[in-house]
Amino acid sequence: MTSLREQTPGYLLDRHQIRMTVVYTALFSLVFLLLSVPFSGETWFALGSNSTFLYTVAFMLSAALAVLVSRWLLGRCRNLKRFALLDYVLWVVAEVVLVSLLYTVFTRQGLRLGIISAAPRSNGTIFLSALVYSAVCLCVPYTFCSLQSALRDKDNTIRLMNYGNVVSDKPAPPYADKRITLFDNNGVLKFSISSDNLYFIESDDNYIKAWYMDSAGEMKQYMLRCRLKTVEDSFADSELVRCHRKYIVNIRNIAVLKAEKEGYKVDFDIDSIDPIPISKTYEQAVLARFNSR
């Protein structure tokens, strides 16, 4: 069972996921409000061409902007070393409260200006009513998008563990050759290579770069849209070891393990590849794997 203290899954903080969530939330909220307003006496939203309709549009645009900014800030958190699932849940609660407060302010101001014709209510009553609508409008699409991304991420992880011969660094041998296959975020097989020829994988925002030696003995790189975390989970028991937030290295191809003032670094003894740092988070795991190879 997933604990709220565990690290937030990377797919929840991915830029594509955040963009998709914002779009789904906007569409769902619009449809939900259009269907529920005629049957509710708690809201002042109106359709048409009068001032209340324009005021409704102003509120919806303001709420959408608030959520958009919040989601953008949330995306920046993917660079944090520790952003627990509990932090993500609290962030969503804060968004619900923010939109509810925004609705309360708009309601009080609209009543004062005479734009809204409704029975006077206390700020607390308005806020609690808005809290229910905001929770539905935000949490339902958030949950849907999260489940969809979780299923896609799990599917990619399963696919990534398969071996095949599609894009190869050398002709397929007549015997079983253990290969590392990489799929993109859409589940399409993009890259297949002998595990002996893969040196390291580097994260580049929403993409990864696989550095490998081709059949001519030249160091090359292949870029595809995939999460480094997916690769780490898929090959947890292989020679591929996470050593840094941005790097996974092939422990078998490391030539030298350097202890420097700022920490350890791995060196493949290849001129075109700079030494790769080992962060404190992964230091003990890398040292243990290196010493036992």
C-alpha positions as CSV (number, residue, x, y, z in Angstrom):
1,M,0.0,0.0,0.0
2,T,1.3,3.4,-1.0
3,S,2.4,5.7,1.9
4,L,1.8,9.4,1.9
5,R,5.4,9.8,3.0
6,E,6.7,8.2,-0.1
7,Q,8.2,10.3,-2.9
8,T,5.6,11.7,-5.3
9,P,5.5,9.6,-8.5
10,G,7.3,11.5,-11.3
11,Y,4.4,11.2,-13.7
12,L,2.3,13.5,-11.4
13,L,4.9,16.3,-11.8
14,D,5.6,15.7,-15.5
15,R,5.0,18.7,-17.7
16,H,2.8,16.7,-20.1
17,Q,0.7,15.4,-17.1
18,I,0.3,19.0,-15.7
19,R,-0.8,20.4,-19.1
20,M,-3.2,17.5,-19.6
21,T,-4.6,18.0,-16.0
22,V,-5.2,21.7,-16.6
23,V,-7.1,21.1,-19.9
24,Y,-9.2,18.3,-18.4
25,T,-10.0,20.4,-15.3
26,A,-11.1,23.4,-17.4
27,L,-13.4,21.2,-19.6
28,F,-14.8,19.2,-16.7
29,S,-15.5,22.3,-14.6
30,L,-17.2,24.1,-17.4
31,V,-19.5,21.1,-18.2
32,F,-20.2,20.4,-14.5
33,L,-21.1,24.1,-13.8
34,L,-23.4,24.4,-16.8
35,L,-25.2,21.2,-15.8
36,S,-25.5,21.9,-12.1
37,V,-26.2,25.7,-12.0
38,P,-29.8,25.4,-13.1
39,F,-30.5,23.0,-10.2
40,S,-28.6,24.9,-7.5
41,G,-29.7,27.9,-5.5
42,E,-26.2,28.3,-4.0
43,T,-24.4,29.8,-7.0
44,W,-24.9,33.1,-8.8
45,F,-23.5,32.0,-12.2
46,A,-25.5,33.1,-15.2
47,L,-25.5,32.6,-19.0
48,G,-26.5,35.2,-21.5
49,S,-25.3,38.7,-22.2
50,N,-26.0,40.6,-19.0
51,S,-23.5,41.9,-16.4
52,T,-23.8,38.7,-14.3
53,F,-22.7,36.6,-17.2
54,L,-19.6,38.8,-17.8
55,Y,-18.9,38.6,-14.1
56,T,-19.2,34.8,-14.3
57,V,-16.7,34.7,-17.1
58,A,-14.3,37.0,-15.1
59,F,-14.4,34.6,-12.2
60,M,-13.9,31.5,-14.3
61,L,-10.9,33.0,-16.0
62,S,-9.4,34.1,-12.7
63,A,-9.9,30.7,-11.2
64,A,-8.4,29.1,-14.3
65,L,-5.4,31.4,-14.1
66,A,-4.9,30.6,-10.4
67,V,-4.9,26.9,-11.1
68,L,-2.6,27.3,-14.1
69,V,0.0,29.2,-12.0
70,S,-0.4,26.7,-9.2
71,R,0.2,23.8,-11.5
72,W,3.2,25.6,-13.0
73,L,4.7,26.0,-9.6
74,L,4.0,22.4,-8.9
75,G,5.9,21.4,-11.9
76,R,9.0,23.2,-10.6
77,C,8.8,20.9,-7.5
78,R,10.0,17.9,-9.6
79,N,13.5,19.2,-9.2
80,L,13.3,18.9,-5.4
81,K,15.1,16.0,-3.7
82,R,12.1,15.3,-1.5
83,F,8.5,16.1,-2.5
84,A,6.4,13.5,-0.7
85,L,3.0,12.3,-1.8
86,L,1.5,14.0,1.3
87,D,2.9,17.3,0.0
88,Y,1.1,16.7,-3.3
89,V,-2.2,16.0,-1.5
90,L,-1.8,19.1,0.6
91,W,-1.0,21.1,-2.5
92,V,-4.3,20.0,-4.1
93,V,-6.2,20.9,-0.9
94,A,-4.6,24.3,-1.0
95,E,-5.8,24.8,-4.6
96,V,-9.4,23.9,-3.6
97,V,-9.2,26.4,-0.7
98,L,-7.7,29.1,-3.0
99,V,-10.5,28.7,-5.6
100,S,-13.1,28.8,-2.8
101,L,-11.6,32.0,-1.3
102,L,-11.6,33.5,-4.8
103,Y,-15.3,32.7,-5.2
104,T,-16.0,34.2,-1.8
105,V,-14.3,37.4,-2.7
106,F,-16.0,37.6,-6.1
107,T,-19.4,37.0,-4.4
108,R,-19.0,39.7,-1.8
109,Q,-17.8,42.2,-4.3
110,G,-20.6,41.3,-6.8
111,L,-23.2,41.8,-4.0
112,R,-21.7,45.1,-3.1
113,L,-21.7,46.4,-6.7
114,G,-25.2,45.1,-7.3
115,I,-24.0,42.7,-10.1
116,I,-25.3,39.7,-8.2
117,S,-28.9,39.5,-7.0
118,A,-29.0,36.9,-4.2
119,A,-30.0,36.7,-0.6
120,P,-27.3,38.0,1.7
121,R,-25.2,35.2,3.2
122,S,-22.2,35.2,5.6
123,N,-18.7,34.8,4.3
124,G,-18.5,31.4,6.0
125,T,-21.6,30.1,4.3
126,I,-20.4,31.3,0.9
127,F,-17.0,29.7,1.4
128,L,-18.3,26.3,2.5
129,S,-20.7,26.2,-0.4
130,A,-17.8,27.1,-2.8
131,L,-15.6,24.4,-1.1
132,V,-17.9,21.7,-2.2
133,Y,-18.1,22.9,-5.9
134,S,-14.3,23.5,-6.0
135,A,-13.5,20.0,-4.6
136,V,-15.6,18.4,-7.3
137,C,-14.3,20.6,-10.1
138,L,-10.7,20.0,-9.2
139,C,-10.4,16.6,-7.5
140,V,-12.5,14.6,-10.1
141,P,-10.4,15.5,-13.1
142,Y,-7.2,15.4,-11.0
143,T,-8.0,11.8,-10.0
144,F,-8.9,10.8,-13.5
145,C,-5.7,12.2,-15.0
146,S,-3.6,10.6,-12.2
147,L,-5.1,7.2,-12.8
148,Q,-4.6,7.5,-16.5
149,S,-0.9,8.5,-16.1
150,A,-0.3,5.8,-13.5
151,L,-1.7,3.1,-15.9
152,R,0.4,4.5,-18.8
153,D,3.5,4.6,-16.6
154,K,3.0,1.0,-15.4
155,D,2.5,-0.1,-19.0
156,N,5.7,1.6,-20.1
157,T,7.6,0.0,-17.2
158,I,6.4,-3.5,-18.3
159,R,7.2,-2.8,-21.9
160,L,10.6,-1.5,-21.0
161,M,11.5,-4.9,-19.4
162,N,10.9,-6.8,-22.6
163,Y,13.8,-7.7,-24.8
164,G,13.7,-7.6,-28.6
165,N,15.7,-6.8,-31.7
166,V,14.3,-3.7,-33.4
167,V,16.9,-0.9,-33.5
168,S,20.2,-2.6,-32.9
169,D,23.8,-1.6,-32.4
170,K,24.9,-4.9,-34.1
171,P,23.4,-7.8,-36.0
172,A,21.4,-10.2,-33.9
173,P,23.5,-13.2,-32.8
174,P,22.1,-16.7,-33.3
175,Y,22.1,-17.2,-29.5
176,A,20.1,-15.4,-26.8
177,D,21.6,-12.0,-26.3
178,K,20.4,-10.0,-23.3
179,R,19.4,-6.6,-24.5
180,I,18.1,-3.4,-23.0
181,T,15.1,-2.0,-24.8
182,L,13.7,1.5,-24.4
183,F,10.2,2.6,-25.1
184,D,9.0,6.1,-25.4
185,N,6.1,7.5,-23.3
186,N,3.6,6.3,-25.9
187,G,4.8,2.7,-25.5
188,V,6.6,2.6,-28.9
189,L,9.8,0.6,-29.0
190,K,12.6,3.0,-30.0
191,F,15.9,1.6,-29.0
192,S,17.5,-1.8,-28.4
193,I,21.1,-2.5,-27.5
194,S,23.3,-5.2,-25.9
195,S,23.7,-4.4,-22.3
196,D,27.5,-4.6,-22.7
197,N,27.5,-1.6,-25.1
198,L,25.3,0.8,-23.1
199,Y,27.4,3.1,-20.9
200,F,25.0,5.4,-19.2
201,I,21.6,7.1,-19.5
202,E,21.2,10.9,-19.0
203,S,18.0,12.8,-18.1
204,D,17.3,15.8,-20.2
205,D,14.0,17.3,-19.0
206,N,11.2,15.1,-20.3
207,Y,13.7,13.1,-22.4
208,I,16.6,10.7,-21.8
209,K,19.8,10.3,-23.7
210,A,21.2,6.7,-24.0
211,W,25.0,6.8,-24.5
212,Y,26.3,3.7,-26.2
213,M,29.1,2.2,-28.2
214,D,28.1,1.3,-31.8
215,S,29.4,-1.6,-33.8
216,A,32.2,0.6,-35.2
217,G,33.5,1.4,-31.7
218,E,32.2,5.0,-31.8
219,M,30.5,6.6,-28.8
220,K,27.0,7.8,-29.7
221,Q,23.8,8.9,-28.0
222,Y,20.1,8.3,-28.7
223,M,17.4,10.5,-27.4
224,L,13.8,9.6,-26.7
225,R,10.9,10.8,-24.6
226,C,10.9,8.7,-21.5
227,R,11.4,9.2,-17.7
228,L,14.6,8.2,-16.1
229,K,12.6,6.9,-13.1
230,T,10.9,4.4,-15.4
231,V,14.3,3.1,-16.6
232,E,15.5,2.9,-13.0
233,D,12.4,0.9,-11.8
234,S,12.5,-1.4,-14.9
235,F,16.1,-2.4,-14.5
236,A,16.4,-2.3,-10.8
237,D,18.2,-5.7,-10.6
238,S,20.4,-5.3,-13.6
239,E,23.8,-3.7,-14.2
240,L,22.1,-0.3,-14.6
241,V,22.5,1.7,-11.4
242,R,21.1,5.2,-10.5
243,C,24.0,7.4,-9.3
244,H,22.5,10.9,-9.6
245,R,19.3,12.7,-10.2
246,K,20.3,13.0,-13.8
247,Y,22.2,9.8,-14.4
248,I,22.0,6.0,-14.6
249,V,25.3,4.2,-15.3
250,N,26.2,0.7,-16.4
251,I,28.2,-0.5,-13.4
252,R,30.1,-3.1,-15.6
253,N,31.5,-0.4,-17.9
254,I,33.0,1.8,-15.2
255,A,36.8,2.0,-15.6
256,V,37.6,4.1,-12.5
257,L,35.8,5.2,-9.4
258,K,37.3,8.5,-8.3
259,A,37.1,10.0,-4.7
260,E,37.3,13.8,-5.0
261,K,36.8,16.7,-2.7
262,E,33.2,17.2,-3.7
263,G,32.3,13.5,-3.8
264,Y,32.7,10.4,-5.9
265,K,32.7,10.3,-9.6
266,V,32.6,7.5,-12.2
267,D,34.9,7.5,-15.2
268,F,34.5,5.3,-18.2
269,D,38.0,6.2,-19.5
270,I,36.6,7.5,-22.8
271,D,37.7,10.9,-24.0
272,S,34.3,12.0,-25.2
273,I,32.6,11.3,-21.8
274,D,33.3,13.5,-18.8
275,P,33.3,11.9,-15.3
276,I,29.8,11.5,-13.9
277,P,29.1,12.6,-10.4
278,I,27.6,10.4,-7.7
279,S,25.2,12.2,-5.4
280,K,25.1,11.5,-1.6
281,T,21.7,10.0,-2.1
282,Y,23.0,7.1,-4.2
283,E,26.6,7.0,-3.0
284,Q,26.4,3.9,-0.8
285,A,24.3,1.9,-3.3
286,V,26.8,2.6,-6.1
287,L,29.8,1.8,-4.0
288,A,28.3,-1.5,-2.9
289,R,27.5,-2.5,-6.5
290,F,30.9,-1.4,-7.8
291,N,32.8,-3.4,-5.1
292,S,30.7,-6.5,-5.7
293,R,30.8,-6.6,-9.5
